Each structure stands twice: as structure tokens, then as C-alpha cells.
Amino acid sequence: MKGKTIGFLFLVLIGMAGFSYLFLIIEKMSQNNDAQNSPESYSANFDEAEDKTVELQSAIDNTPAGGTWEISPGVYKVTKNPDHKAVTGYGDSYFALKISKPITILMEEAIFQTDTDDEYGVFWVDKTEEVHLKGGFLMGERLPEDGSLTSHIGILFLYTNNSSIENTYLKNFSQGVHLNHAHHNIVKDVTAEYNYGSGIINFDSDDNLIDSCVVRNSGDGHLSLYGGGKDNHVVNCVVTEDRPNYDDQQGITVEGETRSLVENNTVSGFYYGIDIKNDSKSNIIKSNISFNNEYNIAVRGGDGGKNLELPSYNTQILNNMVIDPRDKSSYGIYVGAGSGHVVIGNTLNVDNLIMPEEDLAIYESQNYFVEEDDD
């Protein structure tokens, strides 16, 4: 009877959540494929493309504050402007273009190409608000494997609030989108893939929404909440890694974060799927699907070395589907640091809830366990 009850509950969970996640995955993968294929209609050799940096910057400067600039379809080569150096607590970065006033830029069929060797990104949005970037393809020449984590940032919001990035595709940067001391912003329907570091990183920033994004085959915490931010939401995203020999990556990182929500995301192909660490407090990890990771969900100390290694507290891990860890590991949910954590309503394989014995006695009966698929 107990087995039948568990099986029924599992089917109910699948019925309630599985189909919505399936449609989300199909939709996001379709967007990802569209994003990869669309630039082909504007393909051009970087060396042969005409440098448009001066003209583009002039158009930005000449658009009145609060105005809208619509970029014509085409391929735009942009080059490093040595005067556009952003200095942050995370590192220094150069850019081709700078925005420092409220403006909306529509770039649906515009492709921006950068030269990897010169180590720069495309848009630096600095100390302003109400900047809205919509559409467009930001394409690094190749993956900057020899760069630093800030050498090629596609889009940087620095001390910029109440702004947005929507429907934009980024590839081959050190970081795709970087929010740094930037609050009340929206990053929505963004695809960032094949980046040296994070596809999307939220650094010491508050009240930001990262919604319905795809982050794929990027390093250093593919989608990362880091550096002391609070009240951020990461929802409805697909975060995956499928490259050979990239078996030590992190999917969604919650590091030093407070009161943030990670909900309705799908995470697969990592060492740590959803990774909570380094003095994170009162975060909610809810209704995610995390599978084929060495640790599907982990609450732990940091990595040592230059990183902190501190326990986290009061994490709520609720109603997640965390079955079939990678290589049949036992870490469906691993809680190995801190206290006050609540683990309720999750679906795991048998013996895949790893917690201190006193906590395991409390929560083992409040989760759902299924046998691992042998196929």
C-alpha cells in the first residue's frame, strides 16, 4: 500500500508539474535553436565587415533621453574603445559602446560582432536607469578561453536600475550578461551560451528578475547570484551543460545571497546543479527539475582557496523534482553545511536525501522517494 501511495503521489506530481516543464523545455530549446540559426542569414567574416563603432555610438549619443533608437537589420562590427573602461569591484572591462542615459534600443535583426583578441564587450550601461535593450545577437568571434572572467562581457549593467534586457542572444563572451550593483532590473527571454564564465551573473545586486532565459555550455556558475545580493528571482529558466570533459561545472549558483527565489527552472549536466553556499541566508529553492547532476541540489560551504567557505542558513528546498543524479550518485539533495534548512515535498530516488542524521529523521517522511531508473 505504501508503494502504491508513493507511486500515485509521483504521478500526481508529474501531472501537475511535468507537462508544464516539458512545454517550457520545448519552447526554450526552440528559442535556443532559432537564436543559433537566425544569425546565419547575416553571416559575415569579421575581417571583411565594416567597423561601425563610431556610427553606433553617435546614434546612441544623438538619441534624446527617454527616446527610442531602432537599429536596421544587418551585421555590425564593433571594436574596443579604450575610453570605455568599466571599473568594478569584480574586475575591469572594456567595451565598444557606452550608454549613460535612459534610452530604448530595438535591435531585433541586428548582429554585433566583436574581435576576441582585443578583449572587450559590446554594451556598457553605466549609472543610469530606464535603459531597455530588446532583441539582437551579440557574437564574439570565438570562445575567449584565455581571457579573464571580465575580459569580454557582452552587456554590463553597472549601477543601473529599473532597466531591462529582453529577447537577446549572446555567444562567446567571458560573461554574457553581468548585473553589478544594479537593482530592480529584468533579464527576460535571453539566451547566453558558450561563454568562458557565467552566461548570466547577478553580482551584489537586489530585486532583479531573471525570467525564461536559456544558459548553456558556459562556465563558472552558468547562472549565478553572487556577491551579497538579496530578493532576486530566477524563474522559468533552462540551464544545461552537454560538452564533453566539462564535468566540473555549476548550473545555478546561489552564493552569499539572501531571501532570493529559484523557482520552476530546469537544470541538467553539472557537478552541482543548484548550488547554495558561502553564507547564503533564507533563500527558497522551489519547484525546480534538477537531474543528471552529480549533486542535483547542494547546500554546502564554498570551494576554499580565494573563495569563502562558510555555512548557509534557513534554506527552503520545496517541491523539487531531483531524480536520477549523474552516474548514479546518491546526491539528489545534499545538505552539508549550516542549519535551519527545510526540505519538504521533493521527489527523489531512494536514499538520495543526504542530511545530518537529526535532520534526516525529521524530513525523510516529508518527501517522496522513487526507485532509480536502471535504463
Secondary structure, DSSP 4 states (H G I P E B T S, - for coil): -HHHHHHHHHHHHIIIIIHHHHHHHHHHHHHHHHHHHGGGGG---TTTSPB-HHHHHHHHHHSPTTEEEEPPSEEEE---EEEEEEEETTEEEEEEEEE-S-EEEE-TTEEEEE-GGG--EEEEEES-B-EEEES-EEEESS--TTS-TTSSEEEEEES-BS-EEES-EEESSSEEEEEES--S-EEES-EEES-SS-SEEEES--S-EEES-EEES--SSSEEEESS-BS-EEES-EEE---TT--S-EEEEEES-BS-EEES-EEESSSEEEEEESS-BS-EEES-EEESSSEEEEEE---STTS-----B--EEES-EE---GGG-SEEEEE-S-B--EEES-EEETT-EE--HHHHHHHGGGSEEEPPP--
